[in-house]
Amino acid sequence: MAIAVLDMSMSLDGFIAGPDDSPQLPGGAGFSLHDWIGDPDDPGSADGRDRELMDAVRDAGAVLSGRRTAEQAGHWGGDHHGMGVPIFVVSRHQPSADAAAFPLVHYVADPVDAIRQAKAAAGQRRVHMIGAAWVPAALEAGAIDEIQIHHVPLLLGAGRRLFDVLPAPIRLEIAEVISTPRATHVRYRVLSP
């Protein structure tokens, strides 16, 4: 069965985007939290262990995102970095006209239902999940299996946090730590309450 993995780059002080993040300026001015990836559309641009982590993302059987992220990325042109897998977007609103043109993009109102659908679509492969607003509800429901955080050696001081408000403390278990010159990658298992 598929596992649902929230996979996010984060500054050391807990921000996933800078203070001036907007649809016109995704991540904010001087955004560099994803530099460890290299070019996300060129699998060979990342080095060593960073490349192995990106290969794991590219091997996912489905992608799940929040609406803000999906719209900032232009719904990845309907095919998340050429992966050819379904993309599930968590949103209480109808998709924009551009998203309706992409057959792999599916809007789902409830984050837990979106994860369930993404897992079914992924089969035995993982679900690569990105976003923030829907995360607390999914964690509270126990729908997220793992959290992969790519800690980038950067202090932003302000911006958008991934875990700004949680319904209750969430227990995690460290499953793996990988240190590379560009980031420290920590994979956590989400423990049952």
Steps between C-alpha positions, in 0.01 A plus 500: 500500500615855427634725774422872516816707543489874566821619334605861566808721489524725805728767640665422830253734673199311363392698194400344167469837323629852554295797624417627148379165363227552239364338182720739301806429717474138625701458817589869519792713385836328507324168554763230537342220703500267200855559380601157633278345229681651206262536204182304589435439129849357445547182708875504441555848646499397868809332641559189715251442780299808400444334164393173668239694699371665182491161326273376782266792433498423128413136579179606679174355375298816574550860606289693750519875541313791647327738261742788567801287409328351194396841369844653565650215295241538222381148588839389361350520153279205597794262552706543819858523366421249226409222745179405317310431824173638638517828688251555782441859613341568838255788466148587612455699177450391142814478285600796288437484127864413425492199737188363331709452185731249672358146523751388766398782741218419745360747756378349828344704782598284799873440565444154650290396200765645268769290668280191481444554127869571439602182685256295292639652181863448609460124550821374661688825442517798733285812491718812474324777696579871509318794653410640841143620561344150489776332706360554855167333413678208332732453798209516745323227301813281492507508118869593458740206535836677476643851496820567304652838588791639301660745747680763297783695668311829490320719753212693341376675815144530369266349246266204472542217752418138430387414854358831618193369682444134584192354667712310755859382542598245235755234594764414242776243475821573310527243221801635311741795497707586194745789504615653172687823424174676408251369761439263788218264407302349788230242441252449785232237553179642638403300808144421594366718781 
